[in-house]
């Protein structure tokens, strides 16, 4: 059986790899066309756009894997079905469930790969992409080849927002800022308040949580100082700066995203969007396993040759339906306030249950 398992796994991967490369190429060109629109803004160049697209590839792989394994299974194992090899295995008393064993093993390996990408690769690469996008905010004359804007390597990041001058010492990959100073002036241009914080975390949209805050108020010739453990602050950065400098919440590792949810709830803020993102990340392994198994019931027991194009069309329709259902479930969980874990996991669970039922019937 080891030889049969190896042969099945080889054909399964042989169908998945070309599909993944094709989808990555297609979506990569679409992402590049969007990045090219920003080329020329600030010191953002073509090389930066190419690097940003390259950094986004792991996240794209995670999004495409469920559809990839379905199409790859239909193509790779479909060739075995056309050659009556799957029928021969059935005639040799190899059950559909036993045929599914190597597919399940490969799916578990891919799930482990997804978890590694979500926890290690994607947050770091999205942070690097944010550093390159930050060049859109920096004039070409002030850009340096050996330092990234906003990275805090050798210089500070200064900005102005709503009459306040803000200095940021360092931008972290976990959507937090370090060594923050806020200078607030009155209508006459006189400094009236200064805030110093060791760290600032983006909680929701433009709401920030400042840690270890030292507030200094100037009143005539006198000044008053007080310290606070935390302080909520709005509009620390402009919307454009936040969108450019801070990587999206969807790029956070699941543990970091869960900690962000806890901080929102500790401050009595709405955490549903982050909860949807968290459970969407956890739904990928479920959908991946279900899609991998779903290809087998369509192939087992087939005694006639089915055109490859017909299988690809069927797989594409199922993949598009799954993707739309996944997106709709996330929106429904947020809009209708349904149970977030159950609603977001529902499409993947349905696919997995359908695949298991069809396999059992084929057995």
C-alpha positions in Angstrom: 0.0 0.0 0.0 2.9 2.4 0.5 3.5 2.3 -3.3 -0.1 3.0 -4.0 -0.2 5.9 -1.4 3.0 7.4 -2.9 1.5 7.2 -6.4 -1.8 8.8 -5.3 0.0 11.5 -3.5 2.3 12.2 -6.4 -0.6 12.6 -8.8 -2.5 14.8 -6.3 0.4 17.1 -5.9 1.1 17.0 -9.6 -2.3 18.5 -10.2 -2.1 21.0 -7.4 1.3 22.7 -8.2 0.4 23.8 -11.8 -3.0 25.1 -10.6 -1.3 27.1 -7.7 1.3 28.6 -10.0 -1.4 29.6 -12.5 -3.6 31.2 -9.9 -0.6 33.0 -8.2 0.5 34.4 -11.6 -3.0 35.6 -12.4 -3.7 37.2 -9.0 -0.1 38.5 -8.8 -0.5 40.5 -12.0 -3.8 41.9 -10.6 -2.0 43.0 -7.4 0.9 44.5 -9.4 -1.5 46.5 -11.5 -2.9 48.0 -8.3 0.5 48.8 -6.9 1.6 50.4 -10.1 -1.0 53.1 -9.6 1.1 54.4 -6.6 4.4 54.3 -8.4 5.7 57.9 -8.5 4.0 59.0 -5.3 6.7 60.1 -2.9 9.8 57.9 -3.4 7.7 54.8 -4.3 9.3 53.2 -7.3 8.7 50.2 -9.6 11.1 48.0 -7.5 9.1 48.8 -4.4 5.9 47.8 -6.1 7.4 44.5 -7.2 8.7 43.8 -3.7 5.3 44.6 -2.2 3.6 42.1 -4.5 6.3 39.5 -3.7 5.8 40.0 0.0 2.0 39.4 -0.5 2.5 36.0 -2.1 2.3 33.9 1.1 -1.0 35.5 2.1 -2.3 34.8 -1.4 -1.2 31.2 -1.2 -3.2 30.7 2.0 -6.3 32.2 0.4 -5.9 30.1 -2.7 -5.1 26.7 -1.2 -8.6 25.5 -0.6 -9.6 26.0 -4.3 -6.2 24.8 -5.4 -6.5 21.4 -3.7 -10.0 20.9 -5.2 -8.9 21.8 -8.8 -5.6 19.9 -8.4 -7.4 16.8 -7.1 -9.8 16.9 -10.0 -6.9 17.3 -12.5 -4.3 15.0 -11.0 -6.6 12.2 -9.8 -8.9 12.8 -12.8 -6.1 11.5 -15.0 -6.1 8.3 -13.0 -9.8 8.0 -13.3 -9.6 8.5 -17.1 -7.0 5.7 -17.2 -9.3 3.5 -15.1 -6.6 3.3 -12.4 -9.0 4.3 -9.7 -11.5 1.6 -10.9 -8.6 -0.9 -10.8 -7.9 0.0 -7.2 -11.6 -0.5 -6.4 -11.6 -3.9 -8.2 -8.5 -4.8 -6.0 -10.7 -4.3 -2.9 -9.2 -0.9 -2.0 -12.0 1.1 -0.4 -12.7 4.8 -1.1 -11.8 5.6 2.5 -8.5 3.8 2.1 -7.8 5.7 -1.2 -8.5 9.0 0.7 -5.8 8.3 3.4 -2.8 9.7 1.4 -5.0 12.7 0.4 -5.8 13.3 4.1 -2.1 13.1 5.0 -1.1 15.6 2.3 -4.0 17.9 3.4 -2.6 17.8 7.0 0.8 18.7 5.7 -0.7 21.7 3.8 -2.6 22.7 6.9 0.7 22.7 8.9 2.2 24.9 6.1 -0.8 27.3 6.4 -0.3 27.6 10.1 3.4 28.3 9.7 2.7 31.0 7.1 -0.1 32.6 9.3 2.1 32.7 12.4 5.6 33.4 11.1 5.9 34.4 7.5 2.8 36.6 6.7 3.1 39.1 9.6 6.8 39.7 8.9 6.4 40.0 5.2 3.3 42.3 5.5 5.4 44.5 7.8 8.1 44.7 5.1 5.5 45.5 2.6 4.1 48.3 4.8 7.7 49.7 5.0 7.9 49.9 1.3 4.4 51.4 0.9 5.5 54.1 3.4 7.7 55.5 0.7 4.6 57.0 -0.8 4.6 59.4 2.1 8.2 60.4 1.8 9.5 63.0 -0.7 12.2 61.6 -3.0 14.8 64.1 -1.8 14.5 62.9 1.8 14.5 59.2 1.1 17.6 57.1 1.8 18.6 53.8 0.2 19.7 52.3 3.5 16.8 53.1 5.7 13.0 52.4 5.4 10.6 55.2 6.1 8.7 54.6 9.3 10.9 51.7 10.3 12.7 53.6 13.0 16.1 52.4 12.0 18.1 55.6 12.2 15.6 58.4 12.3 12.2 59.4 13.8 8.9 59.7 12.0 7.3 63.1 12.4 3.7 64.0 11.3 1.0 66.5 11.9 -2.6 65.7 12.4 -5.5 68.0 13.6 -3.2 70.7 14.9 -1.0 68.3 16.7 2.7 67.5 16.0 3.5 63.9 16.6 6.8 62.1 16.9 7.0 58.3 16.5 10.2 56.6 17.5 9.5 53.1 16.1 6.7 51.2 14.2 6.3 47.6 15.2 4.9 44.7 13.1 2.1 44.1 15.6 0.4 47.4 14.7 1.9 49.3 17.6 4.1 52.4 17.9 6.9 53.0 20.4 8.3 56.1 22.0 5.4 58.4 21.0 5.3 62.2 21.7 2.2 64.4 21.0 2.5 68.2 21.0 -0.8 70.0 21.1 -1.0 73.8 20.4 -3.7 76.3 20.9 -5.2 78.6 18.2 -2.4 81.1 18.7 0.2 78.5 18.1 1.3 78.2 21.7 2.2 74.9 23.1 -0.4 74.0 25.7 0.0 70.2 26.3 2.5 67.5 25.7 2.0 63.7 25.9 4.7 61.1 26.1 3.9 57.4 25.8 6.2 54.4 25.7 3.8 52.5 23.4 0.6 53.1 21.3 -1.6 50.3 20.0 -4.1 50.6 17.2 -7.4 49.2 18.6 -10.0 50.1 16.1 -10.0 52.3 13.0 -8.4 55.6 14.3 -8.6 54.7 18.0 -5.3 54.2 19.8 -4.4 53.0 23.3 -1.5 54.8 24.8 0.6 53.0 27.5 2.7 54.6 30.3 1.5 58.1 29.5 3.1 61.2 31.0 1.0 64.3 30.4 2.4 67.8 30.8 0.1 70.9 30.7 1.5 74.4 30.4 -0.4 77.1 32.1 1.3 80.5 31.8 4.7 80.2 33.6 3.7 77.0 35.4 3.3 73.4 34.3 1.5 70.4 35.7 2.4 66.8 35.1 0.5 63.6 35.7 1.0 60.0 34.7 -1.5 57.4 33.5 -1.2 53.7 32.8 -3.3 53.9 29.7 -5.2 56.5 27.7 -7.4 56.3 24.6 -6.5 58.7 21.9 -8.2 59.4 18.5 -6.5 60.2 15.2 -2.9 59.6 16.2 -2.2 59.2 12.5 -4.2 60.3 9.5 -6.3 57.7 7.7 -3.9 57.6 4.8 -0.9 57.2 7.2 -2.6 54.4 9.1 -3.5 52.6 6.0 0.0 52.9 4.6 2.2 52.5 7.6 0.3 50.0 9.7 -0.3 46.5 8.3 -4.0 45.3 8.2 -5.4 43.3 11.0 -5.9 40.4 8.7 -2.1 40.0 8.4 -1.7 39.5 12.2 -0.8 36.1 13.5 -3.8 34.4 15.1 -2.3 34.8 18.7 -1.7 38.5 18.1 -5.2 38.9 16.6 -6.7 37.2 19.7 -4.8 39.5 22.0 -6.1 42.5 20.0 -9.6 41.2 20.6 -9.0 40.9 24.3 -7.7 44.5 24.4 -10.8 45.8 22.6 -13.1 44.0 25.0 -11.1 45.2 28.0 -11.8 48.8 26.7 -15.5 48.1 26.0 -15.0 48.4 22.3 -16.6 46.4 19.4 -14.4 43.4 18.6 -16.7 41.7 16.1 -14.6 42.6 13.0 -11.5 41.2 14.6 -13.4 38.1 15.7 -14.5 37.5 12.1 -10.9 37.8 10.9 -9.7 35.4 13.7 -12.2 32.7 12.8 -11.7 33.3 9.1 -8.0 32.4 9.6 -9.0 29.3 11.6 -11.5 28.3 8.9 -8.8 27.8 6.2 -7.6 24.4 7.5 -11.3 23.2 7.7 -12.0 24.3 4.1 -8.7 23.0 2.8 -9.4 19.5 4.2 -12.9 19.5 2.9 -11.9 20.6 -0.6 -9.1 18.0 -0.8 -11.6 15.2 0.0 -14.4 16.6 -2.2 -12.5 15.7 -5.4 -12.6 12.0 -4.7 -16.4 11.3 -4.7 -16.6 12.8 -8.2 -13.9 10.5 -9.5 -14.4 7.2 -7.8 -16.5 4.6 -9.6 -16.3 6.6 -12.9 -15.9 4.1 -15.8 -15.8 6.7 -18.6 -13.3 9.3 -19.6 -14.4 12.8 -18.6 -12.7 15.8 -20.3 -10.3 17.8 -18.2 -12.1 21.0 -19.0 -15.3 19.7 -17.7 -13.7 18.8 -14.4 -12.0 22.2 -14.1 -15.3 23.9 -14.8 -17.0 21.9 -12.1 -14.2 22.5 -9.6 -14.1 26.2 -10.4 -17.9 26.6 -9.8 -17.6 24.8 -6.5 -14.5 26.9 -5.5 -16.3 30.2 -6.5 -19.4 29.2 -4.5 -17.2 28.3 -1.5 -15.3 31.6 -1.7 -18.5 33.6 -1.9 -20.1 31.7 0.9 -17.0 32.4 3.0 -17.2 36.1 2.3 -20.9 36.3 2.9 -20.7 34.4 6.2 -18.2 36.8 7.6 -20.4 39.8 6.7 -23.5 38.2 8.1 -21.8 37.4 11.3 -20.9 41.1 11.7 -24.1 42.6 10.4 -26.7 40.3 12.0 -24.6 39.6 15.1 -24.8 35.8 14.7 -22.5 33.4 16.5 -19.2 34.3 14.9 -17.3 31.0 15.1 -20.3 28.9 13.9 -21.2 31.3 11.1 -17.6 31.8 9.7 -16.8 28.1 10.0 -20.1 27.0 8.4 -19.0 26.9 4.7 -15.9 24.9 5.5 -17.8 22.5 7.8 -20.5 22.0 5.1 -17.9 21.2 2.5 -16.2 18.7 4.9 -19.5 17.0 5.8 -20.6 16.8 2.2 -17.2 15.2 1.2 -17.5 12.7 4.1 -21.0 11.8 3.2 -20.2 11.3 -0.4 -17.2 9.2 0.4 -19.2 7.0 2.8 -21.8 6.5 0.0 -19.1 5.6 -2.5 -17.7 3.1 0.1 
